[in-house]
Amino acid sequence: MGFIRKQEEKFALKLLEWRYKQQQLPLPEKEVLRQNAAEIVSQAHAIARQRGGNVMAILKDMFSSNR
């Protein structure tokens, strides 16, 4: 796994933690969060391949659209 992918997953992890706290839900185990973050980043990469675009912007949109 490359440096950029790791950074994207860390960013997604922070967004997931923020989302759980915002909704006042208990945080799952760290490993579960990491797996979810990795899946979200994979989905963002798939979207970027289909439509073009920036993965970080897609991640932000994914989290902001779920409010």
C-alpha positions in Angstrom: 0.0 0.0 0.0 1.4 3.4 -1.0 1.9 6.5 1.1 -1.0 8.4 -0.5 -3.4 5.5 0.0 -2.5 5.3 3.7 -3.1 9.0 4.1 -6.5 8.6 2.4 -7.4 5.8 4.8 -6.3 7.9 7.8 -8.5 10.8 6.5 -11.5 8.5 6.0 -10.9 7.0 9.5 -11.0 10.5 11.1 -14.2 11.3 9.1 -15.8 8.1 10.3 -14.9 8.8 13.9 -16.3 12.3 13.5 -19.5 11.0 12.1 -20.0 8.5 14.9 -19.4 11.3 17.5 -21.7 13.7 15.7 -24.5 11.1 15.7 -23.7 10.3 19.3 -23.1 6.6 18.5 -20.6 4.4 20.3 -17.4 3.9 18.3 -16.8 0.4 17.0 -13.5 -1.3 17.6 -10.5 0.4 15.9 -10.0 -2.5 13.5 -13.6 -2.4 12.4 -13.2 1.4 11.7 -10.0 0.8 9.8 -11.7 -1.9 7.6 -14.6 0.5 7.0 -12.2 3.3 6.1 -10.4 1.1 3.7 -13.7 0.1 2.0 -14.8 3.7 1.7 -11.4 4.7 0.1 -11.8 1.8 -2.3 -15.2 3.0 -3.3 -13.9 6.5 -3.7 -11.2 5.2 -6.0 -13.8 3.4 -8.1 -15.9 6.5 -8.4 -12.8 8.5 -9.4 -12.0 6.0 -12.1 -15.5 6.1 -13.5 -16.1 9.8 -13.4 -12.7 11.2 -13.0 -12.0 13.5 -10.1 -10.1 13.9 -6.9 -10.4 11.0 -4.3 -10.2 13.4 -1.4 -13.0 15.5 -2.8 -15.1 12.4 -3.4 -14.5 11.3 0.3 -15.6 14.6 1.5 -18.7 14.4 -0.7 -19.5 10.9 0.5 -19.5 12.0 4.2 -21.3 15.3 3.6 -24.1 13.7 1.6 -24.9 11.3 4.5 -25.9 14.1 7.0 
